[in-house]
Amino acid sequence: QVQLVESGGGLVQPGGSLRLSCAAPKSIFSINIMGWYRQPPGKQRELVATVTSGGTINYADSVKDRFTISRDNVKNMVYLQMNSLKPEDTAVYYCNLHVLRADYWGQGTQVTVSS
C-alpha cells in the first residue's frame, strides 16, 4: 500500500499564496510522475500540474504563470507553490503518484480562496 501524505491547504484571500506538500514513501520506484489534481465543488477532478522524475513539467492552462510545481527526488516529495490565488482555485487538492502503470492518491487537502 502506497500512502501519500499531503499538507498545506487552508483558507486564503484572493491574491494570496499557499504551498502544498506531499510525501511519498522512500521505497517507491525511482522512475515516476508526481503531480497535483484538484476537484472544485460540484465538478470533476482535473489536472493542475505534474512533474516527472526526470524534471519534465506540465501545467493546466488555468494555473500557468501562477503555480509552480517542484520535487525533491531524494526526499520523494512534491510541492505546489500557488500564487495569485483566485476564488475559482477553490477545490480539494489531491497529490498523485503514477508509477509502474498504477496511480496512487493522497487523502486530499482543502484550499479555499475567499475574502
Buried (B, 14 or more C-beta within 10 A) or exposed (E): EEEBEBEBBEEBEEEBEBEBBBBBEEEBEEEBBBBBBBBBEEEEBEBBBBBBBEEEEEBBEBBEEBBBBBBEEEEBBBBBBBBEBEEEBBBBBBBBBBBEEEEBBBEBBEBBBEE
